[in-house]
């Protein structure tokens, strides 16, 4: 299965790193950090695209509302980040751990020769995917931040930032309130990002609070980072720093997303194509 993988995406991944949007605003997100050697990035993307389409086509029950693959660009030690979004925890639980059954159902539709070749690709994909990975489930913070209309952005290689914080559970609500006051303008048009949202940890391995931002380009991200015109309440900011706990930042670029047409058929769309 050959795909035209944009050189920029591969370059960023090797350097170290829809018709659905980068969705971290659905009610529930299952997030997987994938750690593979950078030299296997192109192979992994090709296998991921094939298996994402296969798993979506083989689903008979609940299907995710979105599935996105991000490529790591700066900080931390992950190669890729997978975000699978659901409307509820019930939907996530209904779909949980069904990949093996979907794969076997699909395999039975193939000829014997195709079945053997597919099984080899599946085994290779799972080997790359599972080695060194971590999983967590997060729930979006309601009425916090702003989203965007994905129309016209479907295949863009957006810049996605993730800021992770470990306030105590007792301080998490206050931290989110203070962060919103200093980060979220009254009019989203006054922010350089397309989207700024937050989520809380539910299960697995991850921070108590994280904040996600999506930018159309590196230029927009750089403008935000150098913008000194935003009003800041120094006392609120100092209190947020005091209670934020451990803090880490990452920058990703979107590699691709699973898009469904009007008939519900899923196709993995590579950013930049």
C-alpha positions as CSV (number, residue, x, y, z in Angstrom):
1,X,0.0,0.0,0.0
2,X,1.8,3.1,-1.2
3,X,1.0,6.6,0.1
4,X,2.3,10.0,-0.9
5,X,3.6,11.0,2.5
6,X,4.5,14.7,2.6
7,X,8.3,15.2,2.9
8,X,7.8,17.9,5.5
9,X,6.0,15.5,7.8
10,X,8.8,12.9,7.5
11,X,11.5,15.6,7.9
12,X,10.0,16.8,11.2
13,X,9.6,13.3,12.5
14,X,13.2,12.3,11.6
15,X,14.6,15.5,13.1
16,X,13.1,14.6,16.4
17,X,10.7,15.4,16.9
18,X,-9.3,15.5,8.5
19,X,-12.3,15.7,7.3
20,X,-12.4,15.8,11.0
21,X,-10.4,18.4,13.0
22,X,-7.7,17.7,15.5
23,X,-10.2,16.8,18.1
24,X,-9.3,17.2,21.7
25,X,-12.6,18.8,22.4
26,X,-14.8,15.8,22.2
27,X,-16.2,14.6,25.5
28,X,-13.6,11.8,25.9
29,X,-10.2,11.3,24.3
30,X,-8.0,8.1,24.4
31,X,-4.4,9.3,23.9
32,X,-1.5,7.0,23.1
33,X,2.1,8.1,23.1
34,X,4.0,6.0,20.5
35,X,7.7,5.6,20.8
36,X,9.4,4.1,17.7
37,X,12.9,4.6,16.2
38,X,12.7,7.6,13.9
39,X,14.0,5.6,10.9
40,X,10.8,3.6,10.9
41,X,8.5,6.7,10.8
42,X,7.6,6.5,7.1
43,X,6.8,2.8,7.4
44,X,4.7,3.3,10.5
45,X,2.7,6.1,8.9
46,X,1.9,3.9,5.9
47,X,0.9,1.0,8.1
48,X,-1.1,3.2,10.5
49,X,-3.2,4.6,7.6
50,X,-4.0,1.1,6.3
51,X,-5.0,-0.2,9.7
52,X,-7.0,2.9,10.6
53,X,-9.1,2.4,7.5
54,X,-9.5,-1.3,8.1
55,X,-10.5,-1.0,11.8
56,X,-13.0,1.7,11.0
57,X,-14.6,-0.3,8.1
58,X,-14.7,-3.4,10.4
59,X,-16.6,-1.7,13.2
60,X,-20.1,-2.9,13.8
61,X,-20.9,-1.0,17.0
62,X,-19.6,2.3,18.4
63,X,-17.1,4.2,16.2
64,X,-14.9,7.0,17.4
65,X,-16.0,10.5,16.4
66,X,-12.4,11.3,15.4
67,X,-9.0,9.6,15.0
68,X,-5.9,11.7,14.6
69,X,-2.1,11.0,14.3
70,X,0.3,13.7,15.3
71,X,4.0,13.7,14.7
72,X,6.3,14.9,17.4
73,X,8.4,18.0,16.6
74,X,9.9,19.3,19.9
75,X,10.5,18.2,23.5
76,X,9.7,15.0,25.3
77,X,10.7,11.6,23.7
78,X,7.6,10.4,21.8
79,X,7.6,9.9,18.0
80,X,3.8,10.0,17.5
81,X,0.7,10.9,19.4
82,X,-2.6,9.1,18.6
83,X,-5.9,10.8,19.7
84,X,-9.1,8.8,19.4
85,X,-12.2,10.8,20.4
86,X,-15.6,9.6,21.7
87,X,-18.8,11.2,22.7
88,X,-18.8,9.5,26.2
89,X,-16.9,7.1,28.4
90,X,-19.6,4.6,27.7
91,X,-18.8,4.8,24.0
92,X,-15.1,4.4,24.7
93,X,-15.7,1.4,26.9
94,X,-17.9,-0.2,24.2
95,X,-15.1,0.2,21.7
96,X,-12.2,-0.7,24.0
97,X,-10.0,-3.6,23.2
98,X,-11.9,-4.6,20.0
99,X,-9.1,-4.1,17.5
100,X,-8.2,-7.8,17.5
101,X,-11.8,-8.9,16.8
102,X,-12.1,-6.3,14.0
103,X,-8.8,-7.4,12.5
104,X,-9.8,-11.1,12.5
105,X,-13.2,-10.3,10.9
106,X,-11.5,-8.3,8.2
107,X,-8.9,-11.1,7.6
108,X,-11.6,-13.6,7.0
109,X,-12.8,-11.5,4.0
110,X,-9.4,-12.0,2.2
111,X,-8.1,-14.7,0.0
112,X,-5.5,-17.1,1.5
113,X,-2.6,-15.3,-0.1
114,X,-3.8,-11.9,0.8
115,X,-4.6,-13.0,4.3
116,X,-1.0,-14.1,4.9
117,X,0.4,-10.8,3.6
118,X,-2.0,-8.8,5.7
119,X,-1.2,-10.8,8.8
120,X,2.5,-9.9,8.4
121,X,1.7,-6.2,8.0
122,X,-0.6,-6.3,11.0
123,X,2.0,-8.0,13.1
124,X,4.6,-5.4,12.0
125,X,2.2,-2.5,12.8
126,X,1.4,-3.8,16.3
127,X,5.1,-4.4,17.0
128,X,5.9,-0.8,16.2
129,X,2.8,0.6,17.9
130,X,3.1,-1.3,21.2
131,X,6.8,-1.1,22.0
132,X,7.3,1.5,24.7
133,X,3.8,3.1,24.3
134,X,1.7,4.7,27.1
135,X,-2.1,5.2,27.2
136,X,-4.4,7.5,29.0
137,X,-8.0,8.6,28.9
138,X,-8.9,12.3,29.3
139,X,-12.2,14.2,29.6
140,X,-12.6,17.7,28.1
141,X,-13.1,20.6,30.5
142,X,-16.5,22.0,29.5
143,X,-17.0,25.7,28.8
144,X,-13.2,26.4,28.8
145,X,-11.4,28.0,25.8
146,X,-12.7,28.0,22.2
147,X,-12.8,25.7,19.2
148,X,-12.8,26.4,15.4
149,X,-14.7,25.4,12.3
150,X,-12.5,22.8,10.5
151,X,-13.9,23.5,7.1
152,X,-11.0,24.4,4.8
153,X,-8.5,23.1,7.3
154,X,-9.0,19.3,6.7
155,X,-5.6,18.4,5.3
156,X,-3.5,21.2,6.9
157,X,-0.4,20.2,8.8
158,X,-1.4,22.3,11.8
159,X,1.0,23.1,14.7
160,X,-0.4,21.5,17.9
161,X,1.0,22.4,21.3
162,X,0.4,20.5,24.5
163,X,1.1,22.0,27.9
164,X,0.9,19.5,30.8
165,X,0.5,20.5,34.5
166,X,0.4,18.5,37.7
167,X,-1.5,20.7,40.2
168,X,-3.0,18.9,43.2
169,X,-6.6,17.7,42.6
170,X,-7.7,20.3,45.2
171,X,-6.0,23.1,43.2
172,X,-6.9,22.0,39.7
173,X,-10.1,24.0,39.4
174,X,-8.4,27.2,40.6
175,X,-5.5,26.6,38.2
176,X,-7.8,26.2,35.2
177,X,-9.7,29.4,36.2
178,X,-6.5,31.4,36.5
179,X,-5.0,30.0,33.3
180,X,-8.2,30.9,31.4
181,X,-8.1,34.5,32.7
182,X,-4.6,35.0,31.4
183,X,-4.8,32.9,28.2
184,X,-8.3,33.1,26.7
185,X,-9.4,36.4,25.3
186,X,-13.1,37.5,25.3
187,X,-13.0,37.4,21.5
188,X,-11.2,34.2,20.2
189,X,-10.3,36.3,17.1
190,X,-7.8,38.2,19.3
191,X,-5.8,35.0,19.8
192,X,-3.4,33.7,17.2
193,X,-4.6,30.0,17.7
194,X,-7.5,28.4,16.0
195,X,-8.3,26.4,19.1
196,X,-7.4,26.5,22.8
197,X,-9.0,23.8,25.1
198,X,-8.2,21.9,28.3
199,X,-8.8,18.4,29.6
200,X,-8.6,16.5,32.9
201,X,-7.0,13.1,33.6
202,X,-9.3,10.2,34.0
203,X,-7.2,7.0,33.8
204,X,-3.8,5.7,32.6
205,X,-0.6,7.7,32.7
206,X,-0.8,11.5,32.3
207,X,-1.0,14.9,34.0
208,X,-3.9,16.2,36.0
209,X,-4.5,19.1,33.6
210,X,-3.4,19.7,30.1
211,X,-4.0,22.6,27.7
212,X,-4.0,22.1,23.9
213,X,-3.6,24.8,21.2
214,X,-3.9,24.5,17.5
215,X,-2.2,27.0,15.1
216,X,-2.6,27.3,11.4
217,X,1.2,27.7,10.9
218,X,4.5,28.1,12.6
219,X,4.3,31.9,11.9
220,X,1.1,32.1,13.9
221,X,2.6,30.1,16.8
222,X,5.7,32.4,16.7
223,X,3.5,35.5,16.8
224,X,1.7,34.2,19.9
225,X,5.0,33.4,21.6
226,X,6.4,36.9,21.0
227,X,3.1,38.8,21.6
228,X,3.6,41.2,24.5
229,X,0.3,43.1,24.0
230,X,-1.9,40.6,25.9
231,X,-3.1,41.9,29.2
232,X,-1.7,39.8,32.1
233,X,-2.8,39.9,35.8
234,X,0.6,39.5,37.6
235,X,-1.0,38.3,40.8
236,X,-3.1,35.7,39.1
237,X,-0.1,34.5,37.1
238,X,2.0,34.2,40.1
239,X,-0.6,32.1,41.9
240,X,-1.0,29.9,38.8
241,X,2.8,29.3,38.8
242,X,2.7,28.6,42.5
243,X,0.1,25.8,42.2
244,X,0.8,24.3,38.8
245,X,3.1,21.6,40.0
246,X,5.4,19.9,37.5
247,X,5.0,21.4,34.0
248,X,6.0,20.2,30.5
249,X,5.4,21.3,27.0
250,X,5.4,19.6,23.6
251,X,4.9,20.7,20.0
252,X,3.4,18.4,17.4
253,X,2.4,18.6,13.8
254,X,-0.6,16.8,12.4
255,X,0.3,13.8,10.2
256,X,-3.2,12.8,9.3
257,X,-6.8,12.1,10.3
258,X,-9.5,9.6,9.6
259,X,-12.2,11.3,7.5
260,X,-15.5,9.7,6.7
261,X,-17.5,10.5,3.6
262,X,-21.3,10.9,3.3
263,X,-21.7,7.2,3.1
264,X,-19.6,6.7,6.3
265,X,-16.6,5.2,4.6
266,X,-13.4,6.1,6.4
267,X,-10.2,7.3,4.7
268,X,-7.0,8.3,6.3
269,X,-6.1,11.8,5.0
270,X,-2.5,12.8,5.2
271,X,-1.8,16.4,6.1
272,X,-0.4,18.3,3.1
273,X,-2.1,16.1,0.5
